[in-house]
Amino acid sequence: MKQVLVYGDSLSWGIVPDTRQRHPFEVRWPGRMERLLVGRGRAVRVIEDCLNGRRTVWEDPFKPGRCGLDGLAQRIEVNSPLALVILALGTNDFQSMHPHNAWHAAQGVATLITAVRQAPVEPGMPMPPVLLMVPPPITTPRGTIAPKFDGGAPKCAGLAEAYRAVADELGCALFDAGSVVSASETDGVHLDAETHLALGDALADVVESLVWPQ
């Protein structure tokens, strides 16, 4: 049995745009990915560690516990052995209370990659490879989250290129979610049900090639 850890935020947790509801496991992309891989005969368990509002390395001034670096090494230790870690963070770095741009978020995920590689796993257990996922760009924030993400679209400009530079430098795989899906028109940030399914379909192929290479 291969275990894949998804370390993400609300785009992976599966929040239904402009609500506080959650897409069911079989709809949100980690569940869709797991179902497809199992259907292909792959023995896999996808572990979701996805927290609404989680940043890369910064804290939320209004809601504590959202710094992605805090406890990450222990998440790796707890869930080992892991065949792959998917880091799917960055969107919340561009909330209106932060001044960060794409370069800052990329440095944040670089720090997280290092933390994964330095995790205190048990002797003899593998250090898992990392797949860095670039979240789809923020468009025009709408609805109840509009004030929270006001100005987010220009801040996140160039995110795929900045993440690619980090992935190349640190030698990890990269997948640009924005190449296959877009943020929901409902709130400009999160993913609709059909978008989750499409993302899960695409990532199933990527993960299969990484975990079960030919």
FIKOLZA-1660 file (N, C-alpha, C; in steps of 0.1 Angstrom, whole numbers, plus 5000, padded with zeros to 4 digits):
% residues 214
   i   px   py   pz ch aa at
   1 5008 4988 5000  A  M  N
   1 5000 5000 5000  A  M CA
   1 5009 5012 5000  A  M  C
   2 5007 5021 4990  A  K  N
   2 5014 5034 4989  A  K CA
   2 5006 5045 4996  A  K  C
   3 5012 5053 5004  A  Q  N
   3 5005 5064 5010  A  Q CA
   3 5010 5077 5004  A  Q  C
   4 5000 5086 5000  A  V  N
   4 5003 5099 4995  A  V CA
   4 4997 5109 5004  A  V  C
   5 5005 5119 5008  A  L  N
   5 5000 5129 5017  A  L CA
   5 4997 5142 5009  A  L  C
   6 4985 5147 5010  A  V  N
   6 4981 5160 5004  A  V CA
   6 4981 5170 5015  A  V  C
   7 4991 5180 5014  A  Y  N
   7 4992 5190 5024  A  Y CA
   7 4988 5203 5018  A  Y  C
   8 4975 5208 5021  A  G  N
   8 4970 5219 5014  A  G CA
   8 4961 5228 5022  A  G  C
   9 4953 5235 5015  A  D  N
   9 4944 5245 5021  A  D CA
   9 4929 5242 5017  A  D  C
  10 4921 5253 5016  A  S  N
  10 4907 5251 5013  A  S CA
  10 4904 5246 4999  A  S  C
  11 4914 5249 4989  A  L  N
  11 4912 5244 4976  A  L CA
  11 4913 5229 4975  A  L  C
  12 4920 5223 4985  A  S  N
  12 4921 5208 4986  A  S CA
  12 4911 5202 4996  A  S  C
  13 4908 5210 5006  A  W  N
  13 4898 5206 5016  A  W CA
  13 4885 5205 5010  A  W  C
  14 4882 5213 5000  A  G  N
  14 4870 5211 4992  A  G CA
  14 4859 5220 4995  A  G  C
  15 4862 5233 5000  A  I  N
  15 4851 5242 5003  A  I CA
  15 4843 5245 4991  A  I  C
  16 4830 5245 4993  A  V  N
  16 4821 5248 4982  A  V CA
  16 4821 5263 4980  A  V  C
  17 4824 5269 4968  A  P  N
  17 4825 5283 4967  A  P CA
  17 4814 5291 4973  A  P  C
  18 4817 5302 4980  A  D  N
  18 4808 5311 4987  A  D CA
  18 4799 5304 4997  A  D  C
  19 4803 5294 5003  A  T  N
  19 4796 5287 5014  A  T CA
  19 4807 5283 5024  A  T  C
  20 4802 5277 5035  A  R  N
  20 4811 5270 5045  A  R CA
  20 4809 5255 5044  A  R  C
  21 4803 5250 5033  A  Q  N
  21 4801 5236 5031  A  Q CA
  21 4813 5229 5024  A  Q  C
  22 4813 5216 5024  A  R  N
  22 4824 5209 5018  A  R CA
  22 4820 5199 5008  A  R  C
  23 4827 5198 4997  A  H  N
  23 4824 5188 4987  A  H CA
  23 4827 5174 4993  A  H  C
  24 4820 5164 4990  A  P  N
  24 4822 5150 4995  A  P CA
  24 4836 5145 4990  A  P  C
  25 4841 5135 4997  A  F  N
  25 4854 5129 4994  A  F CA
  25 4856 5125 4979  A  F  C
  26 4845 5119 4974  A  E  N
  26 4846 5113 4960  A  E CA
  26 4846 5124 4950  A  E  C
  27 4842 5137 4954  A  V  N
  27 4842 5148 4945  A  V CA
  27 4855 5156 4946  A  V  C
  28 4859 5159 4958  A  R  N
  28 4871 5168 4959  A  R CA
  28 4883 5160 4953  A  R  C
  29 4893 5168 4948  A  W  N
  29 4903 5162 4939  A  W CA
  29 4912 5151 4946  A  W  C
  30 4915 5152 4959  A  P  N
  30 4923 5140 4964  A  P CA
  30 4915 5127 4964  A  P  C
  31 4902 5128 4967  A  G  N
  31 4894 5116 4967  A  G CA
  31 4892 5111 4953  A  G  C
  32 4889 5120 4943  A  R  N
  32 4888 5116 4929  A  R CA
  32 4901 5109 4925  A  R  C
  33 4912 5115 4928  A  M  N
  33 4925 5109 4924  A  M CA
  33 4927 5095 4930  A  M  C
  34 4924 5093 4943  A  E  N
  34 4925 5080 4949  A  E CA
  34 4916 5070 4942  A  E  C
  35 4903 5074 4940  A  R  N
  35 4894 5065 4933  A  R CA
  35 4899 5060 4920  A  R  C
  36 4904 5069 4912  A  L  N
  36 4909 5066 4898  A  L CA
  36 4921 5056 4899  A  L  C
  37 4930 5059 4908  A  L  N
  37 4942 5051 4910  A  L CA
  37 4939 5037 4915  A  L  C
  38 4930 5036 4924  A  V  N
  38 4925 5023 4929  A  V CA
  38 4918 5015 4917  A  V  C
  39 4911 5023 4909  A  G  N
  39 4904 5016 4898  A  G CA
  39 4914 5011 4888  A  G  C
  40 4926 5017 4888  A  R  N
  40 4936 5012 4879  A  R CA
  40 4945 5000 4885  A  R  C
  41 4941 4996 4896  A  G  N
  41 4948 4985 4903  A  G CA
  41 4959 4990 4912  A  G  C
  42 4960 5003 4915  A  R  N
  42 4971 5007 4923  A  R CA
  42 4966 5007 4938  A  R  C
  43 4974 5001 4946  A  A  N
  43 4971 5000 4961  A  A CA
  43 4976 5014 4967  A  A  C
  44 4967 5023 4970  A  V  N
  44 4971 5036 4974  A  V CA
  44 4961 5041 4984  A  V  C
  45 4966 5049 4993  A  R  N
  45 4958 5056 5003  A  R CA
  45 4962 5071 5002  A  R  C
  46 4952 5079 5000  A  V  N
  46 4955 5094 4999  A  V CA
  46 4951 5100 5013  A  V  C
  47 4960 5106 5019  A  I  N
  47 4958 5112 5033  A  I CA
  47 4956 5127 5031  A  I  C
  48 4945 5132 5035  A  E  N
  48 4942 5147 5033  A  E CA
  48 4946 5154 5046  A  E  C
  49 4955 5163 5045  A  D  N
  49 4959 5172 5056  A  D CA
  49 4957 5186 5051  A  D  C
  50 4945 5191 5050  A  C  N
  50 4941 5203 5043  A  C CA
  50 4933 5212 5052  A  C  C
  51 4939 5224 5055  A  L  N
  51 4933 5233 5065  A  L CA
  51 4929 5246 5058  A  L  C
  52 4916 5250 5060  A  N  N
  52 4912 5262 5054  A  N CA
  52 4920 5274 5059  A  N  C
  53 4925 5282 5050  A  G  N
  53 4932 5294 5054  A  G CA
  53 4947 5292 5056  A  G  C
  54 4952 5280 5054  A  R  N
  54 4966 5277 5056  A  R CA
  54 4975 5285 5046  A  R  C
  55 4985 5291 5051  A  R  N
  55 4995 5298 5043  A  R CA
  55 5007 5289 5041  A  R  C
  56 5017 5294 5034  A  T  N
  56 5029 5287 5033  A  T CA
  56 5037 5288 5047  A  T  C
  57 5042 5300 5049  A  V  N
  57 5050 5301 5062  A  V CA
  57 5046 5313 5070  A  V  C
  58 5034 5319 5067  A  W  N
  58 5029 5330 5075  A  W CA
  58 5017 5326 5083  A  W  C
  59 5014 5334 5093  A  E  N
  59 5003 5332 5102  A  E CA
  59 4992 5341 5098  A  E  C
  60 4979 5337 5101  A  D  N
  60 4968 5345 5099  A  D CA
  60 4966 5353 5112  A  D  C
  61 4965 5367 5110  A  P  N
  61 4964 5375 5122  A  P CA
  61 4951 5374 5129  A  P  C
  62 4941 5368 5123  A  F  N
  62 4928 5367 5129  A  F CA
  62 4924 5353 5133  A  F  C
  63 4931 5343 5128  A  K  N
  63 4927 5329 5131  A  K CA
  63 4940 5321 5132  A  K  C
  64 4944 5318 5145  A  P  N
  64 4957 5312 5147  A  P CA
  64 4958 5297 5141  A  P  C
  65 4970 5293 5139  A  G  N
  65 4972 5279 5135  A  G CA
  65 4973 5277 5120  A  G  C
  66 4975 5288 5112  A  R  N
  66 4974 5287 5097  A  R CA
  66 4988 5288 5091  A  R  C
  67 4998 5287 5098  A  C  N
  67 5012 5287 5092  A  C CA
  67 5015 5273 5088  A  C  C
  68 5018 5271 5075  A  G  N
  68 5020 5257 5070  A  G CA
  68 5032 5251 5075  A  G  C
  69 5042 5259 5079  A  L  N
  69 5055 5253 5084  A  L CA
  69 5053 5246 5098  A  L  C
  70 5044 5252 5106  A  D  N
  70 5042 5247 5120  A  D CA
  70 5037 5232 5119  A  D  C
  71 5045 5223 5125  A  G  N
  71 5041 5209 5126  A  G CA
  71 5042 5201 5113  A  G  C
  72 5047 5207 5102  A  L  N
  72 5048 5199 5090  A  L CA
  72 5057 5187 5091  A  L  C
  73 5069 5189 5098  A  A  N
  73 5078 5178 5099  A  A CA
  73 5072 5166 5107  A  A  C
  74 5063 5170 5117  A  Q  N
  74 5057 5159 5125  A  Q CA
  74 5046 5153 5116  A  Q  C
  75 5039 5160 5107  A  R  N
  75 5029 5154 5098  A  R CA
  75 5036 5143 5090  A  R  C
  76 5048 5146 5085  A  I  N
  76 5055 5136 5077  A  I CA
  76 5059 5124 5086  A  I  C
  77 5063 5127 5098  A  E  N
  77 5067 5116 5107  A  E CA
  77 5055 5107 5111  A  E  C
  78 5044 5113 5114  A  V  N
  78 5032 5106 5118  A  V CA
  78 5027 5097 5107  A  V  C
  79 5027 5102 5094  A  N  N
  79 5021 5094 5083  A  N CA
  79 5031 5085 5076  A  N  C
  80 5043 5085 5080  A  S  N
  80 5053 5077 5073  A  S CA
  80 5050 5062 5075  A  S  C
  81 5054 5054 5065  A  P  N
  81 5062 5058 5053  A  P CA
  81 5053 5064 5042  A  P  C
  82 5058 5074 5035  A  L  N
  82 5050 5081 5025  A  L CA
  82 5057 5079 5012  A  L  C
  83 5049 5076 5001  A  A  N
  83 5055 5075 4988  A  A CA
  83 5056 5088 4981  A  A  C
  84 5048 5098 4985  A  L  N
  84 5048 5111 4979  A  L CA
  84 5041 5121 4988  A  L  C
  85 5046 5133 4988  A  V  N
  85 5039 5145 4995  A  V CA
  85 5036 5155 4984  A  V  C
  86 5023 5159 4984  A  I  N
  86 5018 5169 4974  A  I CA
  86 5017 5182 4982  A  I  C
  87 5025 5192 4980  A  L  N
  87 5023 5205 4986  A  L CA
  87 5014 5213 4977  A  L  C
  88 5003 5217 4982  A  A  N
  88 4993 5225 4974  A  A CA
  88 4989 5237 4982  A  A  C
  89 4998 5247 4983  A  L  N
  89 4996 5259 4991  A  L CA
  89 5000 5271 4983  A  L  C
  90 4996 5283 4988  A  G  N
  90 5000 5295 4982  A  G CA
  90 4989 5305 4981  A  G  C
  91 4977 5301 4978  A  T  N
  91 4966 5310 4976  A  T CA
  91 4964 5320 4987  A  T  C
  92 4964 5315 5000  A  N  N
  92 4962 5324 5011  A  N CA
  92 4973 5333 5014  A  N  C
  93 4984 5331 5008  A  D  N
  93 4995 5341 5010  A  D CA
  93 4991 5355 5004  A  D  C
  94 4981 5354 4995  A  F  N
  94 4977 5367 4988  A  F CA
  94 4965 5373 4994  A  F  C
  95 4961 5369 5006  A  Q  N
  95 4949 5376 5012  A  Q CA
  95 4953 5391 5014  A  Q  C
  96 4942 5398 5016  A  S  N
  96 4944 5413 5016  A  S CA
  96 4952 5418 5027  A  S  C
  97 4953 5411 5038  A  M  N
  97 4961 5415 5050  A  M CA
  97 4976 5413 5048  A  M  C
  98 4980 5406 5037  A  H  N
  98 4994 5403 5034  A  H CA
  98 4999 5411 5022  A  H  C
  99 5012 5415 5022  A  P  N
  99 5017 5423 5011  A  P CA
  99 5025 5414 5001  A  P  C
 100 5023 5400 5002  A  H  N
 100 5032 5391 4995  A  H CA
 100 5029 5390 4980  A  H  C
 101 5039 5387 4972  A  N  N
 101 5037 5385 4958  A  N CA
 101 5042 5370 4955  A  N  C
 102 5042 5367 4942  A  A  N
 102 5045 5353 4938  A  A CA
 102 5059 5349 4943  A  A  C
 103 5069 5358 4943  A  W  N
 103 5082 5354 4947  A  W CA
 103 5082 5350 4962  A  W  C
 104 5074 5357 4970  A  H  N
 104 5074 5354 4984  A  H CA
 104 5067 5341 4987  A  H  C
 105 5056 5338 4980  A  A  N
 105 5050 5325 4981  A  A CA
 105 5059 5314 4977  A  A  C
 106 5067 5316 4966  A  A  N
 106 5076 5306 4961  A  A CA
 106 5087 5303 4972  A  A  C
 107 5092 5313 4978  A  Q  N
 107 5101 5311 4989  A  Q CA
 107 5095 5304 5001  A  Q  C
 108 5082 5306 5003  A  G  N
 108 5075 5299 5013  A  G CA
 108 5075 5284 5011  A  G  C
 109 5071 5280 4998  A  V  N
 109 5070 5266 4995  A  V CA
 109 5084 5260 4995  A  V  C
 110 5094 5268 4991  A  A  N
 110 5108 5262 4992  A  A CA
 110 5112 5259 5007  A  A  C
 111 5107 5267 5016  A  T  N
 111 5110 5264 5030  A  T CA
 111 5102 5251 5034  A  T  C
 112 5090 5249 5029  A  L  N
 112 5082 5237 5032  A  L CA
 112 5089 5225 5026  A  L  C
 113 5094 5226 5014  A  I  N
 113 5101 5214 5008  A  I CA
 113 5113 5210 5017  A  I  C
 114 5120 5220 5022  A  T  N
 114 5131 5217 5030  A  T CA
 114 5127 5210 5043  A  T  C
 115 5116 5215 5049  A  A  N
 115 5111 5209 5061  A  A CA
 115 5106 5194 5059  A  A  C
 116 5100 5191 5048  A  V  N
 116 5097 5177 5045  A  V CA
 116 5109 5169 5044  A  V  C
 117 5119 5174 5038  A  R  N
 117 5132 5166 5036  A  R CA
 117 5140 5164 5049  A  R  C
 118 5137 5173 5058  A  Q  N
 118 5144 5172 5071  A  Q CA
 118 5136 5166 5082  A  Q  C
 119 5124 5160 5079  A  A  N
 119 5115 5155 5089  A  A CA
 119 5122 5143 5096  A  A  C
 120 5119 5141 5109  A  P  N
 120 5126 5131 5117  A  P CA
 120 5119 5117 5115  A  P  C
 121 5119 5112 5103  A  V  N
 121 5112 5099 5101  A  V CA
 121 5120 5088 5108  A  V  C
 122 5114 5076 5110  A  E  N
 122 5121 5065 5117  A  E CA
 122 5132 5060 5108  A  E  C
 123 5143 5055 5114  A  P  N
 123 5154 5050 5107  A  P CA
 123 5150 5039 5097  A  P  C
 124 5155 5040 5085  A  G  N
 124 5152 5031 5074  A  G CA
 124 5139 5034 5066  A  G  C
 125 5131 5044 5071  A  M  N
 125 5120 5048 5063  A  M CA
 125 5124 5058 5053  A  M  C
 126 5117 5058 5041  A  P  N
 126 5121 5066 5030  A  P CA
 126 5118 5081 5032  A  P  C
 127 5126 5090 5027  A  M  N
 127 5123 5104 5027  A  M CA
 127 5114 5106 5015  A  M  C
 128 5102 5110 5016  A  P  N
 128 5093 5110 5004  A  P CA
 128 5096 5121 4994  A  P  C
 129 5095 5119 4982  A  P  N
 129 5096 5129 4972  A  P CA
 129 5084 5139 4973  A  P  C
 130 5086 5151 4967  A  V  N
 130 5076 5162 4968  A  V CA
 130 5071 5165 4954  A  V  C
 131 5058 5166 4953  A  L  N
 131 5052 5172 4941  A  L CA
 131 5046 5185 4945  A  L  C
 132 5051 5196 4939  A  L  N
 132 5047 5209 4942  A  L CA
 132 5036 5213 4932  A  L  C
 133 5024 5216 4937  A  M  N
 133 5013 5220 4929  A  M CA
 133 5011 5235 4930  A  M  C
 134 5010 5241 4918  A  V  N
 134 5007 5255 4917  A  V CA
 134 4992 5257 4917  A  V  C
 135 4986 5264 4926  A  P  N
 135 4972 5266 4926  A  P CA
 135 4968 5275 4915  A  P  C
 136 4955 5273 4910  A  P  N
 136 4951 5282 4899  A  P CA
 136 4950 5296 4903  A  P  C
 137 4952 5306 4894  A  P  N
 137 4953 5320 4898  A  P CA
 137 4940 5325 4904  A  P  C
 138 4940 5334 4913  A  I  N
 138 4929 5341 4918  A  I CA
 138 4924 5350 4907  A  I  C
 139 4911 5351 4905  A  T  N
 139 4905 5359 4894  A  T CA
 139 4899 5372 4901  A  T  C
 140 4886 5374 4901  A  T  N
 140 4880 5385 4907  A  T CA
 140 4873 5380 4920  A  T  C
 141 4877 5383 4932  A  P  N
 141 4871 5378 4944  A  P CA
 141 4856 5383 4945  A  P  C
 142 4847 5374 4948  A  R  N
 142 4833 5377 4948  A  R CA
 142 4827 5371 4961  A  R  C
 143 4815 5376 4964  A  G  N
 143 4808 5370 4976  A  G CA
 143 4814 5374 4989  A  G  C
 144 4812 5365 4999  A  T  N
 144 4816 5368 5012  A  T CA
 144 4831 5368 5014  A  T  C
 145 4839 5362 5005  A  I  N
 145 4853 5362 5007  A  I CA
 145 4860 5374 4999  A  I  C
 146 4852 5382 4993  A  A  N
 146 4857 5393 4985  A  A CA
 146 4867 5402 4993  A  A  C
 147 4863 5407 5005  A  P  N
 147 4872 5416 5012  A  P CA
 147 4885 5408 5016  A  P  C
 148 4884 5396 5019  A  K  N
 148 4896 5388 5023  A  K CA
 148 4906 5387 5012  A  K  C
 149 4901 5385 5000  A  F  N
 149 4911 5383 4988  A  F CA
 149 4911 5395 4979  A  F  C
 150 4907 5407 4984  A  D  N
 150 4908 5419 4976  A  D CA
 150 4922 5422 4972  A  D  C
 151 4925 5424 4959  A  G  N
 151 4938 5426 4954  A  G CA
 151 4947 5414 4952  A  G  C
 152 4941 5402 4954  A  G  N
 152 4948 5390 4953  A  G CA
 152 4953 5386 4939  A  G  C
 153 4945 5390 4929  A  A  N
 153 4948 5386 4915  A  A CA
 153 4962 5392 4911  A  A  C
 154 4964 5405 4912  A  P  N
 154 4977 5410 4908  A  P CA
 154 4989 5405 4917  A  P  C
 155 4986 5402 4930  A  K  N
 155 4997 5397 4938  A  K CA
 155 5002 5383 4934  A  K  C
 156 4992 5375 4929  A  C  N
 156 4996 5361 4925  A  C CA
 156 5001 5360 4911  A  C  C
 157 5002 5371 4904  A  A  N
 157 5007 5370 4890  A  A CA
 157 5021 5365 4889  A  A  C
 158 5023 5355 4880  A  G  N
 158 5037 5349 4879  A  G CA
 158 5039 5338 4888  A  G  C
 159 5029 5333 4895  A  L  N
 159 5031 5322 4905  A  L CA
 159 5037 5309 4899  A  L  C
 160 5031 5305 4887  A  A  N
 160 5036 5293 4881  A  A CA
 160 5051 5293 4878  A  A  C
 161 5055 5305 4873  A  E  N
 161 5069 5306 4869  A  E CA
 161 5078 5306 4882  A  E  C
 162 5073 5313 4892  A  A  N
 162 5081 5314 4905  A  A CA
 162 5082 5300 4911  A  A  C
 163 5071 5292 4911  A  Y  N
 163 5072 5279 4917  A  Y CA
 163 5081 5270 4908  A  Y  C
 164 5080 5271 4895  A  R  N
 164 5088 5263 4886  A  R CA
 164 5103 5265 4889  A  R  C
 165 5107 5278 4892  A  A  N
 165 5121 5281 4895  A  A CA
 165 5125 5274 4908  A  A  C
 166 5116 5273 4918  A  V  N
 166 5119 5266 4930  A  V CA
 166 5120 5251 4928  A  V  C
 167 5111 5246 4920  A  A  N
 167 5111 5231 4918  A  A CA
 167 5124 5227 4910  A  A  C
 168 5128 5236 4901  A  D  N
 168 5140 5233 4894  A  D CA
 168 5152 5233 4903  A  D  C
 169 5153 5243 4911  A  E  N
 169 5164 5245 4920  A  E CA
 169 5165 5234 4931  A  E  C
 170 5154 5230 4936  A  L  N
 170 5154 5220 4947  A  L CA
 170 5151 5206 4942  A  L  C
 171 5149 5204 4929  A  G  N
 171 5149 5191 4923  A  G CA
 171 5136 5183 4927  A  G  C
 172 5124 5190 4926  A  C  N
 172 5112 5182 4928  A  C CA
 172 5102 5184 4916  A  C  C
 173 5093 5175 4916  A  A  N
 173 5083 5176 4905  A  A CA
 173 5073 5188 4907  A  A  C
 174 5068 5193 4896  A  L  N
 174 5058 5204 4896  A  L CA
 174 5046 5201 4887  A  L  C
 175 5035 5205 4892  A  F  N
 175 5022 5204 4884  A  F CA
 175 5015 5218 4886  A  F  C
 176 5012 5224 4874  A  D  N
 176 5005 5236 4874  A  D CA
 176 4990 5234 4873  A  D  C
 177 4983 5235 4884  A  A  N
 177 4968 5233 4883  A  A CA
 177 4961 5242 4874  A  A  C
 178 4967 5254 4872  A  G  N
 178 4961 5264 4863  A  G CA
 178 4962 5260 4849  A  G  C
 179 4969 5250 4845  A  S  N
 179 4970 5245 4832  A  S CA
 179 4958 5237 4828  A  S  C
 180 4950 5232 4838  A  V  N
 180 4939 5224 4835  A  V CA
 180 4926 5229 4841  A  V  C
 181 4926 5238 4851  A  V  N
 181 4914 5242 4858  A  V CA
 181 4915 5257 4861  A  V  C
 182 4904 5264 4864  A  S  N
 182 4904 5278 4868  A  S CA
 182 4895 5279 4881  A  S  C
 183 4898 5290 4888  A  A  N
 183 4890 5293 4900  A  A CA
 183 4875 5295 4896  A  A  C
 184 4867 5292 4906  A  S  N
 184 4852 5293 4903  A  S CA
 184 4848 5307 4900  A  S  C
 185 4839 5309 4891  A  E  N
 185 4833 5322 4889  A  E CA
 185 4825 5327 4900  A  E  C
 186 4821 5317 4909  A  T  N
 186 4812 5321 4920  A  T CA
 186 4820 5330 4930  A  T  C
 187 4832 5326 4934  A  D  N
 187 4840 5334 4943  A  D CA
 187 4854 5338 4939  A  D  C
 188 4858 5334 4927  A  G  N
 188 4871 5338 4922  A  G CA
 188 4883 5332 4928  A  G  C
 189 4881 5322 4937  A  V  N
 189 4892 5316 4945  A  V CA
 189 4892 5301 4945  A  V  C
 190 4880 5296 4949  A  H  N
 190 4879 5281 4952  A  H CA
 190 4875 5274 4939  A  H  C
 191 4873 5261 4941  A  L  N
 191 4870 5252 4930  A  L CA
 191 4856 5246 4930  A  L  C
 192 4849 5246 4919  A  D  N
 192 4836 5240 4918  A  D CA
 192 4838 5225 4917  A  D  C
 193 4826 5218 4918  A  A  N
 193 4827 5203 4918  A  A CA
 193 4833 5198 4906  A  A  C
 194 4829 5202 4894  A  E  N
 194 4834 5197 4882  A  E CA
 194 4849 5200 4880  A  E  C
 195 4854 5211 4886  A  T  N
 195 4868 5215 4886  A  T CA
 195 4876 5206 4894  A  T  C
 196 4871 5202 4906  A  H  N
 196 4877 5192 4915  A  H CA
 196 4879 5179 4907  A  H  C
 197 4869 5175 4900  A  L  N
 197 4869 5162 4893  A  L CA
 197 4880 5163 4882  A  L  C
 198 4880 5174 4875  A  A  N
 198 4890 5175 4864  A  A CA
 198 4904 5175 4870  A  A  C
 199 4906 5182 4881  A  L  N
 199 4919 5183 4887  A  L CA
 199 4924 5169 4892  A  L  C
 200 4914 5162 4898  A  G  N
 200 4917 5148 4903  A  G CA
 200 4921 5139 4891  A  G  C
 201 4914 5141 4880  A  D  N
 201 4918 5133 4868  A  D CA
 201 4932 5135 4863  A  D  C
 202 4936 5148 4863  A  A  N
 202 4949 5152 4858  A  A CA
 202 4960 5147 4868  A  A  C
 203 4957 5149 4881  A  L  N
 203 4967 5145 4890  A  L CA
 203 4969 5130 4892  A  L  C
 204 4959 5123 4889  A  A  N
 204 4960 5108 4890  A  A CA
 204 4971 5104 4880  A  A  C
 205 4971 5109 4868  A  D  N
 205 4981 5106 4858  A  D CA
 205 4995 5110 4863  A  D  C
 206 4996 5122 4869  A  V  N
 206 5009 5127 4874  A  V CA
 206 5014 5118 4885  A  V  C
 207 5006 5116 4895  A  V  N
 207 5010 5108 4907  A  V CA
 207 5013 5093 4903  A  V  C
 208 5006 5088 4894  A  E  N
 208 5009 5074 4889  A  E CA
 208 5023 5073 4883  A  E  C
 209 5026 5083 4875  A  S  N
 209 5040 5083 4869  A  S CA
 209 5051 5085 4879  A  S  C
 210 5048 5092 4890  A  L  N
 210 5058 5094 4900  A  L CA
 210 5059 5083 4910  A  L  C
 211 5048 5077 4914  A  V  N
 211 5049 5067 4924  A  V CA
 211 5051 5053 4918  A  V  C
 212 5046 5051 4906  A  W  N
 212 5048 5038 4899  A  W CA
 212 5054 5040 4886  A  W  C
 213 5067 5045 4886  A  P  N
 213 5073 5048 4873  A  P CA
 213 5075 5035 4864  A  P  C
 214 5074 5037 4851  A  Q  N
 214 5076 5026 4842  A  Q CA
 214 5091 5021 4842  A  Q  C
% end
